[in-house]
Amino acid sequence: MGKLSGGIYHNDTALINLQSIVFKKFILGNQLHPDCFPMLRYLDAFLVKQSVALYCSMGKENNPSYDISDLCGVTTSGGTESILLACLCARNYWYQMNPLLKTRNQKLKIIMPESAHAAFYKASSYFNMECCLLPLTNDYVANVNLLESYIKKNKGTVCLLVSSAPNFPYGTTDPFAMFNSMSLKYGIPWHIDCCLGSYLNPFLQDTSIKPSFATLNCWSLSTDLHKYGYSAKGVSVLLSRNKNYRAYQYYKQTNWNGGLYGSPTLAGSRPGALVAVAAFTMLHIGLNGYKKCGFEISDSVIELKKFVSNGITVKLENGTIIQNPLKILGDPKVCVVAFTFKYSDESCYFLGDILAKKFGYHLSPLQKPAALHYALTRLSCTKENIERFEKCLIESLKEYYEKKLEAKEKGELKQNDGDTAALYGVAGSTVTAGVAGKVIETFLDVLYE
Ligand SMILES: Cc1ncc(COP(=O)(O)O)c(C=O)c1O
């Protein structure tokens, strides 16, 4: 239990039973036909309204004139769809505001940190856009000091600024202030990707990393119900600052033989059962439940950061003692902790392979830099699991160093760093980078064989 990084977010039997009952009840539901499924329409809107309320929960008291009634949204099939739609919406809006760019078929740009999710690249490739990558600081957040120069350099073609709260690789949250002021100054839409922070963010104690429509000028925000909302896979929410802006993501066809057609998201028919499951999940867990889970997960993040940076002593058979060989990347506070060796001649992929093969802990390998990340969930944030993980990490480090010594004694120049390192070696080399694409393609093919 809890040995997987992210992936499965809870194992609450009562909740799974409830979800199964609700799924069965709504199994034929489809939001494409609100007239046939009025209850689904209600539950769909309920999810958006609750998400709006949670993502405004901070700052209203200092901003009495703030009116949340403009905020709106849609439910989608997951984080990726929410992000695709956020990009499409910004692109359509910018073309509408700058018709010459559309006439010239000018590719529009998304400025995003290097740590932004792969879904933004997917959006840029689907919608003929281009990603401009903001480098990261030493704290693994967007280097916002470069934001304005990037906007200026791209001379009116930037249609979207993106930040993450938090990002997938390092679990760090990009600082809000500069995105906020640049969005205001240049009138460029700003999307905050809260797909991962989802229903943890509204309960964070550190207000500097807590996104809220009431304090920020963001235009859209994605939050995944199927992550820390604890729902079944297939539901996310894309929130928008107002109905005018949201309309740029809608698809409308008034000229079709099949009648007037409109759809708010990418899919046509939509599996209503998932929306119903998500709504009942939200009601079942409730505000206090989300708050409790959030506190437990962020407490585990704090514990793990402390342990990885300062709590490790590895004693080798020959009496050598190695103290704290690992470092945390940045200062994550929400749910993900990423770490790597302090010295570049070590291979954290090999360490990850040992953790997986010997102890069953499957952490995610990262690139740039090579590192491992552990996304904590309700399964992994228990005291029992954290203590077990800490022991397994020390044991894995011991095996890692013993193997390294063994290789040295045998006169081998380098230990075999294992399959993961080999794979990432291929991906990271300019000579073999194309092969990595082929590996991905083959992997995807095999899934259907
Ligand atoms: C920050 C972030 N954004 C977007 C996504 C994409 O979400 P999905 O896998 O639901 O499409 C993820 C997934 O882990 C994520 O961590």
The ligand as an SDF file (V2000), in Angstrom:
LIG
                    3D

 16 16  0  0  0  0  0  0  0  0999 V2000
    0.4540   19.4680  -13.1100 C   0  0  0  0  0  0  0  0  0  0  0  0
   -0.3140   18.5240  -13.9940 C   0  0  0  0  0  0  0  0  0  0  0  0
   -1.0250   19.0130  -15.0290 N   0  0  0  0  0  0  0  0  0  0  0  0
   -1.7170   18.2180  -15.8550 C   0  0  0  0  0  0  0  0  0  0  0  0
   -1.7420   16.8550  -15.6800 C   0  0  0  0  0  0  0  0  0  0  0  0
   -2.4910   15.9860  -16.6790 C   0  0  0  0  0  0  0  0  0  0  0  0
   -3.5470   15.3290  -16.0630 O   0  0  0  0  0  0  0  0  0  0  0  0
   -4.2310   14.0340  -16.7190 P   0  0  0  0  0  0  0  0  0  0  0  0
   -3.2430   12.9330  -16.6010 O   0  0  0  0  0  0  0  0  0  0  0  0
   -5.4480   13.8530  -15.8690 O   0  0  0  0  0  0  0  0  0  0  0  0
   -4.5690   14.3200  -18.1150 O   0  0  0  0  0  0  0  0  0  0  0  0
   -1.0190   16.2960  -14.6280 C   0  0  0  0  0  0  0  0  0  0  0  0
   -0.9910   14.8550  -14.4170 C   0  0  0  0  0  0  0  0  0  0  0  0
   -0.3260   14.3350  -13.5610 O   0  0  0  0  0  0  0  0  0  0  0  0
   -0.2890   17.1510  -13.7570 C   0  0  0  0  0  0  0  0  0  0  0  0
    0.4370   16.6790  -12.7450 O   0  0  0  0  0  0  0  0  0  0  0  0
  1  2  1  0
  2  3  1  0
  2 15  2  0
  3  4  2  0
  4  5  1  0
  5  6  1  0
  5 12  2  0
  6  7  1  0
  7  8  1  0
  8  9  2  0
  8 10  1  0
  8 11  1  0
 12 13  1  0
 12 15  1  0
 13 14  2  0
 15 16  1  0
M  END
$$$$
